[in-house]
Structure formats: C-alpha cells, structure tokens
C-alpha cells in the first residue's frame, strides 16, 4: 500500500513501513521508527458498528482485527499471544459467519460502546472587555457581533456559561433576567474553596444522587449550578442581552504612559474553578473554554508585564538568558526599562496548574487573540497545547482572519442530506496504543497529555520503553480533550529484536471519544509493519517515507527547544547543529560515494528529498526565532503540532506557483469542455531563480498566501492595460492567481494572512525570506540590483547548493 493510500484510509503515516529484524541494524537507520496518526481522518468513510460487534482480548484488552491468527473459532492476539474464543455469529439464514472485524478491508473500524454522555458539551465564554480608542471600540463591537453569531452555531442543547473581565472578573447568572453577575477581584488568586463558598456550590454542582441513566440534564445539574450553566436554546435571549450590554472596562489611566488593567489569569482561574466546582473530576462531559484576548495581562495571577508602557515585554533573548541562570534573576524595579523576566516563570507555573485542572475535567481551552501586540500566549501555551485547544491569532477582532476563522471553528460535519448536523469535532477523547512484542512506545509529541499507565493490564508495562523517553512518555495512553479532523499526533517507537518466525510487527490505535450526539465511540486502527532481513536494503528503501520522516524529526526538534519541556535548556543554535549531524549520519548511511571524491556522492530517489527538507526546516520560524516574538513562535509551533502531514510539510517547505505572461495563452476562445481556460500555473522551485519581471508568483506558506507581481507586470497593471478591451487576456492573467488564492483560503483553518505585493515593495520581503538564495549579492558582487532580468536576494544565509556541498564534503571525507 502506498503511503498516501494508507493515510487516506487509516490516517497513518509511518517513517518506516519496513524495518530490519535486528535492533542494532534498525538503529543504523538514523531516522526513528514513528507514526503520524490522525484519529478523525475524514478522507475516507469509516464503517460504524454497534457494541455487539466489539470483541476484545481478555488479557491485553486489544481489539479483534484482520491480522490475528484464527483457527477453529480460536483467535490468537498478536499483542500478547493469548488465545481467545470467537463469539459465534449467525446471519438471518442461520449460517455461521465471521465477525466484521476480521474483514481485511476494516483496518480502521468504529464501534458504538453503548455508553452515552449524561450531559451535552460545554462552551464556556471568557471575554476580555478592555478596549479604548475609536479603532479598538470598532473591534469591540465586532467581537460582540461575532459572539452573538456563534450562539446560533452551537448545538441547541450545548451548555453555555459567560465570564467577562477587565480589572475585575464578572461571572454572569444566566437564570436572572437583569444581568446579575458575581464580581471577583482581578488581582487575587482564588482557591477552589473560596469559589465554592462565594457561589454557594459547597455541596457540588451535581445532584447528590449523581447522574442517573434516565435523568434529564436539568436534573443532573444542581439548582446552584444551573445559575451558571444552561442549554443555549433556553438562555439565548439572556446571553444576547448580556453581550449587547457589555461595555469597555477601562479604568482611568494615562493612555500614553500606562497599559490597561487586564486580569486575564484571574478570569481563566475563576472559570476553571467554577467548572471544577460543578463537575469535580469525573469527566462527565467534554467541551471548550473559549478565551477572547485583546491585550496582555497586567495585574493578578498570570501577569507578565508591568503597567508602565516603558517596561517592555519579554523577548526571546531575555527568555534564553533567564534559562541560563542557575539562580532566578533579580526582579527589576518598575522604574527600570528592562522587562521583568521573573514574571514569565511565575505565569508559566500558574497556567500549568490551570492546565492540569482542565485536563482532569476533560475540557480544552481555546484562545482567540485580537491584538497588534503580544498578549502572553507564550506563557499560556500549555492551556492549549496540552488540552488540544484551538488558537486564532489576528491583529484585531474586526479583521476577516478572526471573523472567518471563528466561524469555521463551528464547522459542521459533511453528512447526507436530511441527516442531523453535528459539529465536526470530538470531545473528551483519549488515545491508547498497543504494540507487538518487538516494539515499545517511547512517547507522543502533539497537543495531548500523558495519562497514568494502567497497571491493571500487565501487558501495558511491557509496551513502554525503559531506555528512551520522547515528549509525553512513560505511558501508552494519552488524554486528547478536543480533536478535529486535522488533529495529528506523533507516536515514537523503540524497535527490539524480532523473532525469526515473525514477518510483521503490529501497532493498534484505540481512539475513545464522545461524539457530538453524546454517544461514546471507539475507533480502532491496526497497522502491520513489514519485518525484513537485515541485508534487504531494497525493501528498506521502498518503505522509507521522506515526508513523514521530516515531520517526525521536526516535531522532536521543536519539543527540545520548548522552554519548559526539559530541565536543561537547548538553544535553537544547538538544535540546528543536531539537525545537521542527523543529516550527515543519514547521508553516510544511505548515500553511495567514493571516499575523498565529492562528485561521486549520490542519493537514490527514495532518500534524495530528505536533505532538502532539512535545509528548509533549519531556516523555518519553528527553529530559527530571529525576528519573531515569543508569542508568534509559540503560535506557529502550536499549529505545527496540530496539523496533518500535508499542512506540516507546507509550513516547512512552502509551495510556489508561477504565472508567466510570455507563456500565457492569450486566445480566450480556447477552453476545456466546461468553458474554463486551459491556462494552468507552473509549480516552480522555491528558489530565487524562479523570480522574473514577467511573472506573477503565488506563495503558500500555510500562515500566509502571497501574490508577487514582477516589475513588468506591475508597470502594466499601473498603466491600467487590463482595463482596455484589447488586453482582456491580461485581465484574466491578473485574476488567475487571485482565484487560486481564494480556493486555498476557503479550506484553510485558521485563515491565513493574504498579501498582495510588487517586486521591490516592502511586503515582497515575505517571499524573499522563504526563497533559497541561489542568486544573492554574495554570488556576484559586480552585479547591480535591478539591472537585467535577474533578482538577487539580500541575505547572508547559505544557499541549498552550498549547504549540500558542505554536507557532501563532510560525508565523503569520512573514512
């Protein structure tokens, strides 16, 4: 099965689809054995069966699958080698038939477990009301408008709650009809007991008898809890009234010297503790805590900067410097113009504790940012990354990036006409991985959190690697509070010696989740990996997935540079050196060359793109943080950890399409049977050689979609040739890349930033920064910019060719 076919069918991409029999030989392959798993993969239909079809191994709790050995109604589990009796199943005619799970087509299959969530999902709003000035007041009104629209996009029975915050935090009583609210001090860190006492929730938020099967949701929640959580169809009018009556919470201050009082941390803390007071830690239902931010936290818990504007926000340099200290840095005074780097550490710790509470509730935290400046997402990153939350970062709540992305957040599933519509997401999910005896789990990297190892199943301990830990490790089960069709997780494996009788190793993914209809489901994916002789380099090569290997190595590298993931901080420069060393070892292992002869260096087609991929990874904003703020870096890394392989590859090595007026078909009558012109853009290398005066280039970096006009095209457009009838073909030429850009924008979440620029313009720098500088001022010092058809890139970065020459020189010089 081809890599793309397996991904479409099962949501799986493996770095190696064939592995050597011995552990030592596999270690020589440099690239780790790992998989990218997309649980809610929607590229193919997954068959759904009821719980009566669910057959489980009595020892290791793995699920019956097409790869087990069956003999005389006995099936042997490939994960624990235990024999189980097959349940006798008969059809309508009384004939004995095999269980559906043994069908070779059902490598991925889904079951209804028979359990139903007692409550619908939760959508709890936490809204920043710190706005001032004409421009931001427009953004505030736009935010309120989008909040009202979102109420109509929620399921009718979804439980909603509402908190607003500025200098103080307001929790609204949804059962009152006069906007009654409870106010909390934004400068104070509240405890669970204080919240329970203040809100009258000392007896808990659920009825004392607990949720019963036949109870309605109004009977499950206690009377005191129903003041703060109500079905949206019952309180929509009250919520709209609350939102419309929100006013900017701007206390008197000097606009030119001070920042607004904003208690972000306290607001999230109050909302989180309220939900914990109601639900305890029983994972009663899933949902989202949706936080809307327009600025940085300046007071209370989670504060990261002083109120005075002359005190700057922390930078990458200061964060790295603070990690190098043995002792905590001395806190600077308010009169100093240096940022207080001690604040970010305390904020990280505070939000880390809130994250643990949300995970215990099974809820995710989503952050929607509308601000030109940083808001402290670097400190709040764990809230989203460990709970599977969504992040949308825009300059203002009035921009189309926020509006359209926020609407897409509530996207509905593609279903047959006439069926009930459900949100295209899963709630309160968990992922468990089972491995055969020659594989062990090293860990998971992605937007998830490790759950404690279930030691009641003895075989689980055998599946955990004791020698290496990667990401969320020491377990084979993880909590994924919220999952959508793009959510992808990287799971890394340790390869042991395989027995001589074994031709395959096996991995099984058990994805438990709450469907938007309230039913609990289990999606099972079982994947075989070919075990080949150590000397079989042909099958080894055909089983190598260059694209998956790049993304898996990139995730591991990014995990290392995250500030709080290791006791020993690793700088970006050190990571780049590690990537270079990985590439040298890879080329030494798989290239064909003669020692001392650099020109003899060759990589086969199955390995040839990997060095190019790593070159672009080194230059990407995920590793190279120059010219990026801590918030921007955390944002792009968070998105990368969430997306599937295709989008991840696009972020590392963007695509570039070329439209050339010299080859554009000017005959408007020539078209296909559907009436569309046959002109198509040409994919070109992400290289400065692709620039040209007569071209329009379309760059897609996932985060940005850029249209770049060559100087000749820009001059003709400014001369308005496209407005003249005899140059109508030029008009279609100008509109073609815009139509392509719109098609890309429609399916992207979050919505990328759109840039339209000309050669020599200031925004052309976004394209130049991505290009391989094969032509730069350093390659020809006598060339003057703007003369001839050649465009140089002004950079000190080495080109791909120079990079590869250096790698080849190092590899071929080794003895």
VENWOGI-V677558 format. One line per field, one symbol per residue. phi: phi as a letter, one per 20 degrees, with the letter a starting at -180 (. if undefined). burial: 1 if it has 9 or more other ideal C-beta (glycine too) atoms within 8 Angstrom, else 0. A space follows every 10 residues. Layout:
phi = ???
burial = ???
This chain:
phi = .fgfffffed mccdfceccf feffffffem ffebcdddge gdebfdfdce ffeedcffed mfdgbfdfed blmdddfeec meecefffcd efenefcfff fefgfefcbc ceenecffcf fdcdecdfde cbnfffffff ffffffffff ffefgfefec bbcdbbfcdd deeeeedclf bdddffedee dfffffffdm dfenedgffn fdgeeeffef fffffffdcb fffecgffff ffffefcged fgaegeccef fcdfffffff fffffffedm celfberced ddccaefdcm fnfcbfffff efffdgffff fffeffefff ffffefeefe fffffffgff ffffffffff emddddcddc bfdfdnfgfe gfgefedmfe ccdcfbfeff gfgfffffgd geffcffnef ecfebddleb cccdcffecc eeqccrebcf egfeefdgff ffedfddbcc mfcmacccec gbccfefcce ddceedfeff eedbdcccdd debefgenfe ccddcdcecf ddggeeffff ffeedfffff ffffffffff efgdecfefd ffffffffff fffffffffd fdadfndffe fbcfffdfef fffffffgef ffdeegmceg ffffffffff feefffffff ffcfecdddd ffdffeefee begenefefc fdfcffbffe fafedddddc dmecccdddf gffffffffm ffeeffdfff ffffegffff ffffffddcf fffecdbdgn ffeffffgfe ffffccffeb feeefnenee dedebefffg ffffffffff ffefd
burial = 0010011011 1111111111 1100110010 1111111111 1000000010 0011101011 0111110101 0001111111 0101010000 0000000011 1100011111 1110001111 1111111111 1100011111 0111011111 1001101111 1111111111 1111010000 0001110001 0000110010 1001111000 1000101001 1101111111 1100110111 1110010111 0010000111 1111111111 1111111111 0001111111 1111111111 1111101100 1111110111 1100000010 0000000011 1111101101 1101101111 1111111111 1001111111 1111111111 1111011110 1111111111 0100000000 0111111111 1111111111 1111111111 1010001011 0011100001 1110111111 1111011111 1111110100 0101111111 1111110011 1111111011 1100010011 1011111111 1111111111 1100000000 0100110111 0111111010 1010000101 1011001101 1111111101 1111000111 1111111111 1111101111 1111111111 1001000100 1000001000 1001011101 1111111111 1101111111 1111011000 1100001111 1111011101 1001100111 1101101110 0001011101 1111111000 0010000000 1110000011 0011111111 11000
